[in-house]
């Protein structure tokens, strides 16, 4: 074994801590610097985020290893075994979410560096604290630390949402803070009730306790789970608890809105993780508890998001409703509790999140172009009929052909072409049209609904009313999203005559290209990614693998301990 391979082997177990420790240390160091040291902070923020992406990819490679417990990584920060000490766990799902988070974060910070990071103070430390909270939520293996990381994530998001100041941000920020404080209170109440019933907050230990809960306590258990789920569903923007999302996300600066596209997915991740662990098929009388509520709530949220997109005129609102539509699709598919459907929704999650983040970034560039370089100019302008005057006669300055139609065929500036093509790419992904990942993800979900046992293996099996309804909504929501995005695209690109070419910086175009290229890679490697998501779904619906990996993890022996004395690194 070479020296490099040996060092990597020794370092790999500790890499599980890196996605949390790296942004924490970076943010702490940046707080020691004066606000005038912007270049240093920019360099530290980009370097830390890029290094975090590298670490996430390494963890993904580790989690991708074949086998049951061999693909799980468990880290005991206090060197105490579960359920007594803090446990961090990395599996396929958490590794995938870390890579997605780091990719979107890198695009957001690059976009912010172009201009928005100067709009207020402490942007870079808050950005890193936000990444710390996100990573911790994906890695933790107990409910109390999940609450702690949620609060870190939310505290940073409050500052990021208000970054740039202004009345709209302050107004939306107050609503955002209020609803999230209420959700945090519900979180604590649900956790307290679960602890009172089971005596543990470790997720793996909770999973072991579900089947053995006394019948007299079963109703209280379901009440605690419902309260906890309500807290997660608020963060996942389920209807009717999502009234705060569109005003808040659209009021935030573009890079913050792009990063916030991940926030709803944290709620979906928490529901997926805990529901499959605690209420899987091995949970006895509580098996699949709440599945009908997930399916119904997800479908209503999906419809609300699609109709909201159709009713939106502003690009920021359109992106916000697209995030709601994505969450509704994921929650509805999750509630079926089917491994094949879970694999499809995980694939859809990757593409839709990156496309929505790119749309938030695009909305800033397009609105600035529309308002002649100003983000504060009024939105509405009289360009509904650019080829006609006020009395509906052809404008004399417009060159007409023999049929008195305005000539189309001018050379499109490169920046305009880039914005148009990027908007087209976001449209294809969000609407679920081929050949981009939105279509592949939806097709995988429809295939799982029509062939629950595999292609050709379930002759005579029907999806049922709920399944047919979800199929219809997947198709119908895509159509409404296509109509909404096409209408906005026509207004901003096709009917935008007489407007100067947009001023686009490389640092503004590069993050959008990065996200859309990542969507293209998902299609290019669709087979490999679908195999990964299928293996992830199979592991989620077989919680015994996660439970055994966490509960059997042993502390590292103290090398200085004497043989005749118990190890000081764990309980006697």
HUGIHU-V969676 format. One record per helix or strand. SS is the DSSP state (2 for helix, 1 for strand). FROM is the first residue (numbers start at 0). LEN is the number of residues. If there is no record, write none. Layout:
SS_FROM_LEN / SS_FROM_LEN
This chain:
2_2_10 / 2_14_17 / 2_37_26 / 2_68_3 / 1_72_3 / 1_87_3 / 2_91_23 / 2_115_4 / 2_122_17 / 1_139_1 / 1_141_1 / 2_142_19 / 2_166_32 / 1_201_1 / 2_202_7 / 2_214_21 / 2_244_7 / 2_253_7 / 2_262_16 / 2_283_3 / 2_290_21 / 2_314_20 / 2_338_32 / 1_387_1 / 1_393_1 / 1_399_1 / 1_405_1 / 2_413_18 / 2_436_14 / 2_463_31 / 2_505_19 / 2_525_15 / 2_543_8
